[in-house]
Amino acid sequence: MKDDRLYLIHILESIERVEEYTCQGLEQFLSDKKTQDAVLRNLQILAESTQRISPELKTANPEIDWRGISGFRNVLVHDYLGVNLITVWGIIEGPLKELKNRMSRILEDLQQP
């Protein structure tokens, strides 16, 4: 459980960095390779952290697409030349926000006495 909290913190930190790096909008994201690299790296860290979360925590939270996140990590790592930045932006604007909310809730629950 202690390790799960650590990984959840890593996930939330990665999401916050992505939010910070993309706060100027899609056009800036698409035009700046450094921002793209930073965002993709943090999404990779996020996905790798989810792979280290205990099976018990994953089972207790089936509403999270753990397998989909892992698959996205594989694309980022193994098919990085084929990453579609518009698709990445769609993830940032949609599922990533929901994931942040869910991970925050799980972390809060784990920190309860």
Buried (B, 14 or more C-beta within 10 A) or exposed (E): EEEBBEBBEBBBBBBEBBBEBBEEEBEEBEEBEEBBEBBBBBBBBBBBBBEEBEEEBBEEBEEBEBEEBEEBBEBBEEEEEEBEEEEBBEBBEEBBEEBBEBBBEBBEEEEEE
